[in-house]
Amino acid sequence: MVNITLSISDVLYKKMAKHREFNWSEVARQAIAEKVEDSELIADMKAIAKGQDEYKRGKTISHKELVKRLGLENEL
């Protein structure tokens, strides 16, 4: 596992210190994971929208090219 360092304000640190019931490393880990998942979902949705637009304009691609564009070569 890799360690990272975060900078937070003194005010936020003092507020966090009042809530020892939280594992702040786990809170940060979950927030980062959620942000990455959201970003990947948005990228996938943009790719789908682009494909739909291309299809409407009459452009088609092979299944192999679609898999490549979506980065799924190792998934299948």
N, C-alpha and C positions, 0 to 999 in steps of 0.2 A: 504494500500500500504506500502511496505517495503522500507526503505531508505538504500542506500549503499554509501560508501565513496570511491572516486578514488584518487589516487596520480598521479599527472602529473608534468612534469618538469617545472621549472620557465620559460624556453624559450617557451614551448608550451602554458603556461598560458598567457604569454604576447601576443602571436599570436592570441589566442582565444579572448582576451580582445579587439582586434582591430575589431572583428566581432560581435558586439552586436546584430546584426539582427538575430542571431541564438539562439534558446533555447537549450543550450548545454545539459541540462538534457534529453530533448527529443531526441537529436542526439544520446546520449549514450544509451538511452532506445531502440531506433530503431536498433542500431548496435548490441546490446546484443540479442535482439529478433531474428534478422537475423542470427546471429551466432548459436543460439540454434536451429532454424529451419533447417539450413544447416546441423548441427550435426545429427539431427533426420532423415533427408533425407538420409544422408550417412549410418546411422545405418540400415534404412529400405532397402536401396539398397544392403548392405552386406547380410542382411537376405535373400533377394530374390536370390542373387547369390549363397548363401549356399544351399538354397532349390533347385535351378536349378541343382547344382552340385550333390546333393543327389539324385534327380530324375534321372539324367543321369546314376548314378551308380545303379539304380534300387530300391532305397529306397523310399518308399511312407509312408505317414502319413495320419491319418484321418483329416477330416475338423475340428473337435473339437480340435485336437492337433495343427493344423495350426493356428487357431484363438488364442489359448493359447500362442504359440510361438511368435506370432506377437503382443501380448499384447492387443488384441482387444475384450477381454471378455465383457467389459462394453460398447463397441461400437455397438454390435449387439443386 
